[in-house]
Amino acid sequence: MNYARWVFRVAGVYGLLVITPMYFMEEQIGVDSPPPINHPEYFYGFIV
Protein backbone atom coordinates (compact mmCIF):
# COMPACT_ATOMS: atom_id res chain seq x y z
CA MET A 1 0.00 0.00 0.00
CA ASN A 2 2.81 2.42 0.78
CA TYR A 3 4.43 1.76 -2.59
CA ALA A 4 1.22 2.59 -4.46
CA ARG A 5 0.77 5.79 -2.46
CA TRP A 6 4.37 6.81 -3.15
CA VAL A 7 4.07 6.12 -6.89
CA PHE A 8 0.79 8.05 -7.11
CA ARG A 9 2.28 11.09 -5.37
CA VAL A 10 5.40 11.06 -7.53
CA ALA A 11 3.22 10.83 -10.66
CA GLY A 12 1.07 13.73 -9.44
CA VAL A 13 4.05 15.98 -8.76
CA TYR A 14 5.61 15.06 -12.09
CA GLY A 15 2.35 15.85 -13.88
CA LEU A 16 2.13 19.27 -12.27
CA LEU A 17 5.74 20.06 -13.12
CA VAL A 18 5.26 19.08 -16.77
CA ILE A 19 1.86 20.63 -17.46
CA THR A 20 2.04 23.91 -15.52
CA PRO A 21 4.57 25.66 -17.80
CA MET A 22 2.39 24.99 -20.85
CA TYR A 23 -0.24 27.38 -19.50
CA PHE A 24 2.25 30.22 -19.83
CA MET A 25 3.70 29.18 -23.22
CA GLU A 26 0.75 29.88 -25.53
CA GLU A 27 2.34 33.04 -26.93
CA GLN A 28 5.79 31.49 -27.28
CA ILE A 29 4.48 28.42 -29.11
CA GLY A 30 2.74 30.72 -31.60
CA VAL A 31 6.01 32.56 -32.22
CA ASP A 32 8.21 29.46 -32.49
CA SER A 33 5.95 27.44 -34.79
CA PRO A 34 3.61 29.66 -36.80
CA PRO A 35 0.72 30.12 -37.37
CA PRO A 36 -0.23 31.56 -34.00
CA ILE A 37 -2.82 29.78 -31.90
CA ASN A 38 -6.18 31.12 -33.11
CA HIS A 39 -8.37 28.98 -30.89
CA PRO A 40 -6.86 28.85 -27.39
CA GLU A 41 -9.75 26.69 -26.15
CA TYR A 42 -8.37 23.80 -28.20
CA PHE A 43 -4.84 24.44 -26.98
CA TYR A 44 -5.91 24.42 -23.32
CA GLY A 45 -8.23 21.49 -23.94
CA PHE A 46 -5.31 19.33 -25.02
CA ILE A 47 -3.25 20.42 -22.02
CA VAL A 48 -5.83 19.30 -19.49
Secondary structure as UniProt FT lines:
FT   HELIX           2..19
FT   HELIX           20..24
FT   HELIX           26..32
FT   HELIX           40..47
//
